[in-house]
Amino acid sequence: MATEAAPDVTRRGFLAWAIAGLGAFIATVLGGTGLGYFLSPAFAKRDEDWVDLGAVKDFSAEKPHKIDFVSRARDAWAVVEKRASAWVLTPNGRDFIAFDPRCTHLGCPYRWDDATKKFLCPCHTAVFDVDGRVVSGPPPRPLDRYTTKVVGGRLLIRPVPGGGEAKS
């Protein structure tokens, strides 16, 4: 019975396997880290889209309030901040409506008129009622709304990019 001897491992063969193994290990570690870096924005939480406008008790049901805030938008790794505003009203102190401050006709800023209890746009004499519906003028649709929610006694809104309408 003849027994075959195991092939001898040469120093050159051992070093070739060791270098290849070490190279594979380094490629895996760096490749995984690099892949995680590039994919991390895709897995980021989106709670930063909500903007805190203040305590619920600060909003009265008497008339709409224009609130200025800073909106933060994340684009991959960059965070872009811009100043914005919203008209906020509440019929009962629990439910809130937040309107985009631009007219739906040509984007002019409108104002609240206490005497008529209406929103008035000076650009083309557009008039909106307290619910944002068109009363008169050229606007093609009601005022755009932001999504609202109340968390821990604080009013939060989610400003929709481009002023698109969002439901509460």
C-alpha positions as CSV (number, residue, x, y, z in Angstrom):
1,M,0.0,0.0,0.0
2,A,1.5,3.2,-1.1
3,T,0.7,6.4,0.8
4,E,0.9,9.7,-0.9
5,A,2.8,12.4,0.9
6,A,1.0,15.7,1.4
7,P,2.4,18.3,-0.9
8,D,4.9,20.5,0.8
9,V,3.9,24.1,1.3
10,T,6.7,26.3,0.1
11,R,7.5,29.6,1.6
12,R,6.6,31.3,-1.7
13,G,3.2,29.5,-1.7
14,F,2.5,30.4,1.9
15,L,3.3,34.1,1.3
16,A,1.1,34.2,-1.8
17,W,-1.9,32.9,0.2
18,A,-1.2,35.2,3.1
19,I,-1.0,38.3,0.9
20,A,-4.1,37.3,-1.0
21,G,-6.0,36.7,2.3
22,L,-4.8,40.0,3.8
23,G,-5.8,41.8,0.6
24,A,-9.3,40.3,0.6
25,F,-9.7,41.2,4.3
26,I,-8.7,44.9,3.7
27,A,-10.9,45.1,0.6
28,T,-13.9,43.8,2.6
29,V,-13.4,46.2,5.5
30,L,-12.8,49.3,3.3
31,G,-15.4,48.3,0.7
32,G,-18.1,47.7,3.4
33,T,-17.2,51.0,5.1
34,G,-17.2,52.9,1.8
35,L,-20.5,51.3,0.8
36,G,-22.0,52.2,4.1
37,Y,-20.9,55.8,3.7
38,F,-22.5,56.2,0.3
39,L,-25.7,54.4,1.3
40,S,-26.2,56.1,4.7
41,P,-28.3,59.0,3.4
42,A,-30.8,56.5,2.0
43,F,-31.3,55.1,5.5
44,A,-31.5,58.4,7.4
45,K,-34.5,59.2,9.5
46,R,-36.8,61.9,8.0
47,D,-38.2,63.4,11.3
48,E,-36.2,66.5,10.6
49,D,-38.7,67.5,8.0
50,W,-41.1,68.6,10.8
51,V,-40.7,72.2,12.0
52,D,-41.7,73.2,15.6
53,L,-43.8,76.4,15.5
54,G,-44.3,76.7,19.2
55,A,-46.6,75.8,22.1
56,V,-50.2,75.0,21.2
57,K,-51.4,77.4,23.9
58,D,-49.8,80.3,22.1
59,F,-52.3,80.1,19.2
60,S,-55.7,81.7,19.7
61,A,-58.8,80.8,17.9
62,E,-59.6,84.4,17.2
63,K,-57.6,85.0,14.0
64,P,-54.8,83.5,11.9
65,H,-51.2,84.1,13.0
66,K,-48.3,84.5,10.6
67,I,-45.4,82.5,12.0
68,D,-41.8,82.8,10.6
69,F,-39.6,79.8,10.9
70,V,-36.4,78.2,9.6
71,S,-36.9,75.2,7.3
72,R,-34.2,72.6,7.0
73,A,-34.0,70.3,4.0
74,R,-31.5,67.5,3.8
75,D,-29.9,66.6,0.4
76,A,-27.7,63.6,1.0
77,W,-25.1,65.0,3.4
78,A,-25.8,68.7,2.9
79,V,-28.5,70.4,5.1
80,V,-30.0,73.5,3.5
81,E,-31.7,76.1,5.7
82,K,-34.1,78.7,4.5
83,R,-36.4,81.2,6.1
84,A,-40.1,80.6,5.5
85,S,-43.5,81.4,7.1
86,A,-47.0,80.0,7.4
87,W,-50.4,81.3,8.3
88,V,-51.7,79.2,11.3
89,L,-55.2,79.1,12.6
90,T,-57.2,76.9,14.9
91,P,-61.0,76.7,15.3
92,N,-60.9,75.0,18.7
93,G,-57.3,74.9,20.1
94,R,-56.8,71.2,19.2
95,D,-57.1,71.1,15.4
96,F,-54.7,73.3,13.4
97,I,-54.5,74.5,9.8
98,A,-51.3,75.9,8.3
99,F,-51.4,77.7,5.0
100,D,-48.5,78.3,2.6
101,P,-48.1,82.1,2.6
102,R,-48.2,82.4,-1.2
103,C,-51.2,83.0,-3.3
104,T,-52.1,80.1,-5.6
105,H,-52.4,82.4,-8.6
106,L,-48.9,83.8,-9.1
107,G,-47.2,83.3,-5.7
108,C,-47.7,86.7,-4.2
109,P,-47.7,87.0,-0.4
110,Y,-51.2,87.7,0.9
111,R,-52.3,89.1,4.3
112,W,-55.1,88.7,6.8
113,D,-57.7,91.5,6.9
114,D,-59.4,91.7,10.4
115,A,-62.3,93.9,9.1
116,T,-63.5,91.4,6.4
117,K,-62.1,88.2,8.1
118,K,-60.5,87.2,4.8
119,F,-57.1,86.7,3.3
120,L,-56.4,89.4,0.6
121,C,-53.8,89.2,-2.1
122,P,-52.7,92.6,-3.4
123,C,-51.3,91.4,-6.7
124,H,-54.6,90.6,-8.5
125,T,-57.3,91.3,-5.9
126,A,-57.7,87.7,-5.0
127,V,-59.8,87.0,-1.8
128,F,-59.8,83.8,0.2
129,D,-62.0,82.9,3.2
130,V,-60.7,81.7,6.5
131,D,-60.7,78.1,5.3
132,G,-58.5,79.0,2.3
133,R,-61.3,78.7,-0.3
134,V,-61.3,81.2,-3.2
135,V,-64.0,83.9,-2.7
136,S,-63.0,86.0,-5.7
137,G,-60.2,86.7,-8.1
138,P,-58.1,84.7,-10.5
139,P,-56.6,81.9,-8.3
140,P,-57.2,78.4,-9.8
141,R,-57.5,76.6,-6.4
142,P,-57.7,77.2,-2.6
143,L,-54.7,78.1,-0.5
144,D,-52.1,75.4,-0.2
145,R,-51.9,73.7,3.2
146,Y,-49.0,72.3,5.2
147,T,-49.4,69.0,7.1
148,T,-49.7,69.7,10.8
149,K,-49.5,67.6,14.0
150,V,-49.4,68.2,17.7
151,V,-46.7,66.4,19.8
152,G,-46.2,67.1,23.5
153,G,-48.2,70.3,23.4
154,R,-46.1,71.7,20.5
155,L,-47.4,72.5,17.0
156,L,-45.3,70.9,14.2
157,I,-45.7,71.5,10.5
158,R,-44.1,69.8,7.5
159,P,-43.5,72.4,4.8
160,V,-44.1,70.8,1.5
161,P,-41.4,71.7,-1.0
162,G,-42.8,73.8,-3.9
163,G,-45.9,74.8,-1.9
164,G,-47.8,71.7,-3.0
165,E,-51.0,71.0,-1.1
166,A,-50.8,68.6,1.8
167,K,-53.6,67.2,3.9
168,S,-53.6,67.3,7.7
